[in-house]
Amino acid sequence: MTDSSLTIIIPLVAGIGNALMTEPMIRQLRQNLPQAKILVMAINSPIAEVAKRIGQIDVVVTGGGTVRLLQAATYARKCRPDFYIVPFPSNRWQYNALARAVGANRVIIHDYPVGKWSALGFLHPRRVPSVRGIHDVEQNLRLLPELGIQPLYPDAPRFPLNKQDREMIHRILEKSGINGDFVVLHAGSAKTILAEAKRWPEQNYARLARSIRDETGLNVLVVEGPDEQGISQSIYSYLSDRSGIRPVQLQGSLGLAGALLEKSRFYVGTDSGLAHLAAAVGRRAITLFAPADPDRVCPFGQRDLVIQPEGLEKPSFLYPWESTKPRIRPGHVQDIQRITVEQVMSKVRQVVSAQSSSVSETGRP
């Protein structure tokens, strides 16, 4: 399939992590159909940046809210798409309704065990079966055969950085007086129903920052994004000895955040888009998981650095297999609090030890 008249539209309306887990699928689509028009409709600028970094992709920022999404659907309809590809997970009525409104010749979307009626799944009867136990990256790649493309597995998400990203972060770090090797510690996540169940207590993050500094000698940058304003200062307030620990507000482009992560020794913190970005720029990411399934959504290739509460039998986040909207199994919102500082430090030691061995063998971490 190489027809230059083909138009393919892909909506990206979830978070940065979801966008990065879609990146390999979009990139392989671009590589296999070099003449096709591929349009990504992103809900905000950071998500749009993920698609832009692939190159040769048309990107439109739609904005959030029902009105803007309907406007985006109207715009997409005018493009007369041949294919409308909805990334995983897509088991909500909004996805199916918007896909129908776009009027594509073919909608490529997953099938789920629930939601035929409540999520309007009946609107698109020809579907790609979703498979439990595989990563969302692979789940998305499994959509490509519907376009006659044999996907390549495994394929880790990428976020290429440029000279401007690296020069800007160098100037920012220099101006801030941040010298020496550092770890990026992130305690927040987007404002969703999942956020409370993802967030480890701030006091624990303060103890963790102190333990990393004291045991490894590394500086610790406690970062926050627009969705977590104030959390880094709050963590900072629990520390009596603040030497080597700095609160940092991430502002500007996603490329700037990626450059900061690339310059770090490693990432440690919540299951978030920033963790996926760390992996995408080649850094190890230690992540704390409770409600979500790390086999599905941990930073790709970094399952060994996932930390979960002891005794956790199964993920408590029910979407998309058991629910057509984000829901936590009753009684499990506080599971994350059972993770101990020592559990996290054991992973920190694992990463630091591996990096020390790498330096001994190659001269670089």
TORROMI-830750 format. One record per residue (C-alpha): residue number from 0; residue in three letters; x, y, z. Coordinates in Angstrom, 3 decimals. Layout:
<recs>
n / res / xx / yy / zz
NUM / Ala / X / Y / Z
...
</recs>
This chain:
<recs>
n / res / xx / yy / zz
0 / Met / 0.000 / 0.000 / 0.000
1 / Thr / 1.911 / 3.048 / -1.269
2 / Asp / -0.801 / 5.207 / -2.838
3 / Ser / 0.183 / 8.838 / -2.377
4 / Ser / -3.493 / 9.804 / -2.220
5 / Leu / -3.988 / 7.989 / 1.092
6 / Thr / -4.939 / 10.130 / 4.095
7 / Ile / -4.516 / 8.650 / 7.573
8 / Ile / -5.643 / 10.408 / 10.757
9 / Ile / -4.537 / 9.433 / 14.278
10 / Pro / -6.035 / 11.136 / 17.364
11 / Leu / -3.814 / 11.498 / 20.442
12 / Val / -6.083 / 12.643 / 23.252
13 / Ala / -4.644 / 10.923 / 26.342
14 / Gly / -1.352 / 11.737 / 28.118
15 / Ile / 2.299 / 12.085 / 27.168
16 / Gly / 2.972 / 8.494 / 28.196
17 / Asn / 0.181 / 7.213 / 25.946
18 / Ala / 1.511 / 9.333 / 23.081
19 / Leu / 5.009 / 7.905 / 23.487
20 / Met / 3.602 / 4.370 / 23.529
21 / Thr / 1.959 / 5.187 / 20.184
22 / Glu / 5.163 / 6.619 / 18.670
23 / Pro / 6.589 / 3.322 / 17.313
24 / Met / 3.330 / 2.609 / 15.490
25 / Ile / 3.237 / 6.076 / 13.893
26 / Arg / 6.931 / 5.889 / 12.986
27 / Gln / 6.585 / 2.466 / 11.347
28 / Leu / 3.496 / 3.719 / 9.525
29 / Arg / 5.522 / 6.637 / 8.159
30 / Gln / 8.393 / 4.360 / 7.112
31 / Asn / 6.112 / 1.918 / 5.294
32 / Leu / 3.865 / 4.499 / 3.602
33 / Pro / 6.274 / 7.305 / 2.715
34 / Gln / 3.867 / 8.987 / 0.279
35 / Ala / 0.737 / 8.923 / 2.435
36 / Lys / -0.576 / 11.987 / 4.250
37 / Ile / -0.452 / 11.204 / 7.980
38 / Leu / -2.211 / 13.686 / 10.251
39 / Val / -1.936 / 13.478 / 14.035
40 / Met / -4.595 / 15.366 / 15.974
41 / Ala / -3.120 / 16.050 / 19.422
42 / Ile / -5.074 / 17.413 / 22.358
43 / Asn / -2.187 / 19.654 / 23.535
44 / Ser / 1.247 / 20.902 / 22.529
45 / Pro / 3.415 / 18.454 / 24.565
46 / Ile / 1.592 / 15.491 / 23.028
47 / Ala / 1.894 / 17.086 / 19.598
48 / Glu / 5.653 / 17.349 / 20.154
49 / Val / 5.930 / 13.551 / 20.360
50 / Ala / 4.527 / 13.230 / 16.827
51 / Lys / 6.511 / 16.167 / 15.452
52 / Arg / 9.792 / 14.556 / 16.508
53 / Ile / 9.065 / 11.614 / 14.206
54 / Gly / 9.342 / 13.893 / 11.200
55 / Gln / 7.235 / 14.168 / 8.041
56 / Ile / 4.029 / 14.022 / 10.087
57 / Asp / 1.324 / 16.689 / 9.893
58 / Val / 0.252 / 17.699 / 13.391
59 / Val / -2.741 / 19.735 / 14.554
60 / Val / -3.289 / 20.780 / 18.205
61 / Thr / -7.026 / 20.489 / 18.878
62 / Gly / -7.304 / 21.548 / 22.510
63 / Gly / -9.508 / 19.827 / 25.057
64 / Gly / -13.180 / 19.953 / 25.842
65 / Thr / -16.206 / 18.672 / 23.963
66 / Val / -16.585 / 21.703 / 21.688
67 / Arg / -12.993 / 21.650 / 20.503
68 / Leu / -13.041 / 17.898 / 19.966
69 / Leu / -16.160 / 18.278 / 17.834
70 / Gln / -14.433 / 21.043 / 15.884
71 / Ala / -11.471 / 18.717 / 15.399
72 / Ala / -13.797 / 15.984 / 14.147
73 / Thr / -15.296 / 18.441 / 11.642
74 / Tyr / -11.825 / 19.371 / 10.438
75 / Ala / -10.861 / 15.699 / 10.133
76 / Arg / -14.001 / 14.975 / 8.148
77 / Lys / -13.065 / 17.673 / 5.630
78 / Cys / -9.770 / 15.829 / 5.092
79 / Arg / -11.783 / 12.824 / 3.831
80 / Pro / -9.538 / 10.264 / 5.543
81 / Asp / -9.102 / 6.769 / 4.192
82 / Phe / -8.136 / 5.466 / 7.640
83 / Tyr / -8.814 / 6.724 / 11.148
84 / Ile / -6.546 / 4.865 / 13.592
85 / Val / -7.452 / 5.008 / 17.286
86 / Pro / -4.557 / 4.036 / 19.613
87 / Phe / -4.948 / 1.725 / 22.598
88 / Pro / -6.760 / 1.950 / 24.989
89 / Ser / -9.912 / 3.135 / 23.232
90 / Asn / -12.828 / 1.551 / 25.083
91 / Arg / -14.876 / 4.730 / 25.689
92 / Trp / -17.954 / 5.977 / 23.914
93 / Gln / -16.211 / 9.258 / 23.016
94 / Tyr / -13.614 / 7.450 / 20.899
95 / Asn / -16.219 / 5.505 / 18.979
96 / Ala / -18.514 / 8.497 / 18.502
97 / Leu / -15.696 / 10.738 / 17.243
98 / Ala / -14.433 / 8.008 / 14.946
99 / Arg / -17.906 / 7.723 / 13.453
100 / Ala / -18.220 / 11.510 / 13.109
101 / Val / -14.973 / 11.733 / 11.126
102 / Gly / -16.489 / 9.631 / 8.333
103 / Ala / -13.325 / 7.718 / 7.435
104 / Asn / -13.561 / 4.920 / 4.909
105 / Arg / -12.156 / 2.612 / 7.581
106 / Val / -11.800 / 2.960 / 11.347
107 / Ile / -9.011 / 0.857 / 12.883
108 / Ile / -9.674 / 0.330 / 16.572
109 / His / -9.340 / -2.425 / 19.181
110 / Asp / -11.973 / -4.816 / 20.437
111 / Tyr / -12.623 / -5.282 / 24.175
112 / Pro / -14.532 / -7.807 / 26.317
113 / Val / -16.866 / -5.041 / 27.560
114 / Gly / -18.361 / -1.939 / 25.997
115 / Lys / -20.196 / -3.149 / 22.926
116 / Trp / -23.208 / -1.043 / 23.951
117 / Ser / -22.044 / 1.274 / 26.759
118 / Ala / -18.979 / 2.412 / 24.796
119 / Leu / -20.779 / 2.325 / 21.421
120 / Gly / -18.516 / -0.497 / 20.281
121 / Phe / -21.175 / -1.654 / 17.842
122 / Leu / -20.467 / 1.410 / 15.657
123 / His / -17.299 / -0.194 / 14.318
124 / Pro / -17.865 / -3.953 / 14.162
125 / Arg / -14.609 / -4.787 / 12.366
126 / Arg / -12.000 / -4.543 / 15.099
127 / Val / -8.527 / -5.695 / 16.072
128 / Pro / -8.616 / -7.986 / 19.116
129 / Ser / -6.915 / -6.523 / 22.179
130 / Val / -4.646 / -8.938 / 24.006
131 / Arg / -4.068 / -9.097 / 27.748
132 / Gly / -0.531 / -9.406 / 29.035
133 / Ile / 1.271 / -7.389 / 26.357
134 / His / 2.651 / -3.865 / 26.449
135 / Asp / 0.609 / -0.980 / 25.024
136 / Val / 3.423 / -0.337 / 22.532
137 / Glu / 2.846 / -3.791 / 21.064
138 / Gln / -0.915 / -3.344 / 21.312
139 / Asn / -0.623 / -0.315 / 19.038
140 / Leu / 1.752 / -2.018 / 16.620
141 / Arg / -0.824 / -4.778 / 16.189
142 / Leu / -3.031 / -2.266 / 14.353
143 / Leu / -0.596 / -2.018 / 11.422
144 / Pro / -1.516 / -5.302 / 9.661
145 / Glu / -4.916 / -3.723 / 8.963
146 / Leu / -3.026 / -1.463 / 6.556
147 / Gly / -1.018 / -4.311 / 5.070
148 / Ile / 2.067 / -3.545 / 7.174
149 / Gln / 3.977 / -6.211 / 9.075
150 / Pro / 5.104 / -4.517 / 12.309
151 / Leu / 8.607 / -4.887 / 13.671
152 / Tyr / 8.849 / -6.053 / 17.302
153 / Pro / 10.173 / -4.958 / 19.707
154 / Asp / 10.365 / -1.264 / 18.980
155 / Ala / 10.996 / 1.117 / 21.858
156 / Pro / 9.493 / 4.629 / 21.841
157 / Arg / 11.900 / 7.358 / 20.778
158 / Phe / 12.048 / 11.071 / 21.457
159 / Pro / 14.934 / 12.557 / 19.451
160 / Leu / 16.572 / 15.603 / 20.997
161 / Asn / 18.190 / 18.407 / 19.042
162 / Lys / 21.043 / 20.842 / 19.588
163 / Gln / 18.704 / 23.592 / 20.772
164 / Asp / 17.177 / 21.354 / 23.479
165 / Arg / 20.602 / 20.483 / 24.844
166 / Glu / 21.986 / 24.011 / 24.692
167 / Met / 18.962 / 25.432 / 26.502
168 / Ile / 19.105 / 22.918 / 29.338
169 / His / 22.854 / 23.486 / 29.667
170 / Arg / 22.260 / 27.229 / 30.109
171 / Ile / 19.423 / 26.655 / 32.590
172 / Leu / 21.484 / 24.283 / 34.730
173 / Glu / 24.473 / 26.606 / 34.596
174 / Lys / 22.380 / 29.625 / 35.582
175 / Ser / 20.769 / 27.665 / 38.421
176 / Gly / 24.133 / 26.663 / 39.819
177 / Ile / 23.415 / 22.947 / 39.458
178 / Asn / 26.801 / 21.240 / 39.177
179 / Gly / 27.729 / 17.575 / 39.081
180 / Asp / 25.721 / 14.457 / 38.357
181 / Phe / 22.096 / 14.452 / 39.354
182 / Val / 19.000 / 12.273 / 39.603
183 / Val / 15.571 / 13.447 / 38.486
184 / Leu / 12.926 / 12.706 / 41.112
185 / His / 9.289 / 13.222 / 40.089
186 / Ala / 6.390 / 12.941 / 42.512
187 / Gly / 3.403 / 13.983 / 40.414
188 / Ser / 1.073 / 12.854 / 37.656
189 / Ala / -1.725 / 14.323 / 35.581
190 / Lys / -5.004 / 15.356 / 37.188
191 / Thr / -7.035 / 12.254 / 36.445
192 / Ile / -9.014 / 9.740 / 38.465
193 / Leu / -5.784 / 7.755 / 38.579
194 / Ala / -3.690 / 10.556 / 40.093
195 / Glu / -4.519 / 10.070 / 43.776
196 / Ala / -3.894 / 6.335 / 43.555
197 / Lys / -0.535 / 6.980 / 41.862
198 / Arg / 0.860 / 9.495 / 44.309
199 / Trp / 3.249 / 8.308 / 46.985
200 / Pro / 3.282 / 10.459 / 50.172
201 / Glu / 5.395 / 13.607 / 49.919
202 / Gln / 7.149 / 12.762 / 53.198
203 / Asn / 8.361 / 9.523 / 51.610
204 / Tyr / 9.738 / 11.391 / 48.610
205 / Ala / 11.604 / 13.715 / 50.971
206 / Arg / 13.131 / 10.737 / 52.784
207 / Leu / 13.975 / 9.133 / 49.440
208 / Ala / 15.693 / 12.283 / 48.153
209 / Arg / 17.774 / 12.453 / 51.323
210 / Ser / 18.672 / 8.741 / 51.099
211 / Ile / 19.741 / 9.009 / 47.445
212 / Arg / 21.923 / 12.019 / 48.203
213 / Asp / 23.510 / 10.541 / 51.321
214 / Glu / 24.123 / 7.049 / 49.921
215 / Thr / 25.165 / 7.844 / 46.329
216 / Gly / 26.564 / 11.368 / 46.575
217 / Leu / 24.381 / 12.399 / 43.633
218 / Asn / 22.431 / 15.633 / 43.524
219 / Val / 18.655 / 15.248 / 43.445
220 / Leu / 16.411 / 17.497 / 41.351
221 / Val / 12.818 / 17.307 / 42.586
222 / Val / 10.880 / 18.270 / 39.458
223 / Glu / 7.297 / 19.249 / 38.847
224 / Gly / 5.274 / 19.985 / 35.734
225 / Pro / 2.222 / 22.208 / 35.167
226 / Asp / -0.110 / 19.550 / 36.638
227 / Glu / 1.780 / 19.359 / 39.935
228 / Gln / 2.517 / 22.963 / 40.823
229 / Gly / 3.782 / 23.288 / 44.379
230 / Ile / 4.593 / 19.622 / 44.979
231 / Ser / 8.376 / 20.009 / 44.691
232 / Gln / 8.379 / 22.871 / 47.198
233 / Ser / 6.153 / 20.845 / 49.494
234 / Ile / 8.606 / 17.934 / 49.423
235 / Tyr / 11.460 / 20.399 / 49.929
236 / Ser / 9.754 / 21.730 / 53.054
237 / Tyr / 10.108 / 18.334 / 54.777
238 / Leu / 13.905 / 18.534 / 54.536
239 / Ser / 15.987 / 20.138 / 57.261
240 / Asp / 19.266 / 19.557 / 55.389
241 / Arg / 18.629 / 20.649 / 51.797
242 / Ser / 22.157 / 20.553 / 50.437
243 / Gly / 22.335 / 18.744 / 47.100
244 / Ile / 18.535 / 18.671 / 46.736
245 / Arg / 16.828 / 21.257 / 44.542
246 / Pro / 13.193 / 21.861 / 43.516
247 / Val / 12.821 / 22.451 / 39.773
248 / Gln / 9.792 / 23.603 / 37.804
249 / Leu / 9.654 / 22.143 / 34.303
250 / Gln / 8.549 / 24.903 / 31.956
251 / Gly / 8.738 / 25.188 / 28.207
252 / Ser / 8.771 / 22.482 / 25.586
253 / Leu / 8.799 / 18.729 / 26.068
254 / Gly / 12.207 / 18.823 / 24.396
255 / Leu / 13.557 / 20.781 / 27.350
256 / Ala / 12.272 / 18.154 / 29.796
257 / Gly / 13.761 / 15.438 / 27.591
258 / Ala / 17.150 / 17.177 / 27.564
259 / Leu / 17.110 / 17.449 / 31.366
260 / Leu / 16.348 / 13.741 / 31.655
261 / Glu / 19.044 / 12.838 / 29.145
262 / Lys / 21.598 / 14.773 / 31.185
263 / Ser / 20.532 / 13.026 / 34.418
264 / Arg / 21.934 / 9.746 / 35.722
265 / Phe / 18.453 / 8.233 / 35.999
266 / Tyr / 14.794 / 8.938 / 36.797
267 / Val / 12.935 / 7.833 / 39.901
268 / Gly / 9.324 / 8.529 / 40.749
269 / Thr / 5.735 / 8.073 / 39.831
270 / Asp / 4.265 / 6.182 / 36.897
271 / Ser / 3.924 / 9.193 / 34.585
272 / Gly / 4.622 / 10.606 / 31.161
273 / Leu / 7.964 / 11.873 / 32.446
274 / Ala / 9.025 / 8.300 / 33.238
275 / His / 8.229 / 7.279 / 29.650
276 / Leu / 10.119 / 10.314 / 28.364
277 / Ala / 13.174 / 9.321 / 30.419
278 / Ala / 13.196 / 5.883 / 28.792
279 / Ala / 12.645 / 7.424 / 25.347
280 / Val / 15.814 / 9.543 / 25.686
281 / Gly / 17.865 / 6.576 / 26.873
282 / Arg / 17.749 / 6.852 / 30.643
283 / Arg / 16.818 / 4.241 / 33.215
284 / Ala / 13.491 / 4.903 / 34.920
285 / Ile / 12.625 / 3.574 / 38.380
286 / Thr / 8.847 / 3.746 / 38.680
287 / Leu / 6.373 / 3.256 / 41.519
288 / Phe / 3.264 / 1.355 / 40.437
289 / Ala / 0.069 / 0.523 / 42.304
290 / Pro / -3.224 / 0.836 / 40.362
291 / Ala / -1.956 / 0.430 / 36.797
292 / Asp / -0.551 / -2.730 / 35.189
293 / Pro / 3.208 / -2.334 / 34.675
294 / Asp / 3.246 / -5.176 / 32.150
295 / Arg / 1.084 / -2.884 / 30.006
296 / Val / 2.325 / 0.604 / 30.706
297 / Cys / 5.727 / 0.677 / 32.400
298 / Pro / 8.472 / 2.592 / 30.558
299 / Phe / 9.259 / 0.279 / 27.665
300 / Gly / 12.088 / -2.162 / 28.371
301 / Gln / 12.319 / -1.169 / 32.038
302 / Arg / 10.052 / -3.705 / 33.729
303 / Asp / 12.940 / -4.689 / 36.015
304 / Leu / 12.837 / -1.253 / 37.659
305 / Val / 9.145 / -1.320 / 38.574
306 / Ile / 8.283 / -1.201 / 42.278
307 / Gln / 4.892 / -2.382 / 43.544
308 / Pro / 3.376 / -2.776 / 47.020
309 / Glu / 4.111 / -6.157 / 48.546
310 / Gly / 1.149 / -8.503 / 48.392
311 / Leu / -0.499 / -6.742 / 45.460
312 / Glu / -2.342 / -9.535 / 43.661
313 / Lys / -3.417 / -7.735 / 40.499
314 / Pro / -3.779 / -4.212 / 39.100
315 / Ser / -6.742 / -2.308 / 40.521
316 / Phe / -7.264 / -0.012 / 37.526
317 / Leu / -10.235 / -1.523 / 35.681
318 / Tyr / -10.111 / 0.324 / 32.349
319 / Pro / -10.193 / -0.882 / 29.566
320 / Trp / -10.740 / -4.590 / 30.254
321 / Glu / -13.416 / -4.430 / 32.948
322 / Ser / -14.777 / -0.888 / 32.586
323 / Thr / -15.525 / 1.616 / 29.853
324 / Lys / -14.327 / 4.546 / 31.938
325 / Pro / -11.396 / 5.107 / 34.332
326 / Arg / -12.188 / 3.306 / 37.603
327 / Ile / -10.196 / 1.941 / 40.533
328 / Arg / -11.263 / -1.258 / 42.237
329 / Pro / -12.915 / -0.254 / 45.554
330 / Gly / -10.593 / -0.268 / 48.543
331 / His / -7.346 / 0.052 / 46.561
332 / Val / -6.752 / 3.796 / 46.256
333 / Gln / -4.205 / 3.725 / 49.109
334 / Asp / -2.179 / 0.739 / 47.847
335 / Ile / 0.687 / 2.988 / 46.736
336 / Gln / 1.336 / 3.955 / 50.366
337 / Arg / 2.516 / 0.407 / 51.148
338 / Ile / 5.651 / 0.920 / 49.052
339 / Thr / 8.606 / 1.612 / 51.357
340 / Val / 11.586 / 3.902 / 50.894
341 / Glu / 13.858 / 0.872 / 51.243
342 / Gln / 12.103 / -0.847 / 48.306
343 / Val / 12.866 / 2.155 / 46.120
344 / Met / 16.434 / 2.425 / 47.368
345 / Ser / 17.068 / -1.211 / 46.421
346 / Lys / 16.317 / -0.273 / 42.790
347 / Val / 18.455 / 2.853 / 43.095
348 / Arg / 21.380 / 0.687 / 44.209
349 / Gln / 20.734 / -1.678 / 41.303
350 / Val / 20.948 / 1.166 / 38.777
351 / Val / 23.949 / 2.867 / 40.400
352 / Ser / 25.826 / -0.434 / 40.574
353 / Ala / 25.120 / -1.199 / 36.906
354 / Gln / 26.235 / 2.298 / 35.888
355 / Ser / 29.429 / 1.967 / 37.923
356 / Ser / 30.206 / -1.307 / 36.152
357 / Ser / 29.523 / 0.358 / 32.804
358 / Val / 31.918 / 3.190 / 33.597
359 / Ser / 34.615 / 0.661 / 34.565
360 / Glu / 34.192 / -1.199 / 31.274
361 / Thr / 33.525 / 1.625 / 28.792
362 / Gly / 34.529 / 4.840 / 30.522
363 / Arg / 30.969 / 6.241 / 30.446
364 / Pro / 27.686 / 5.500 / 32.283
</recs>
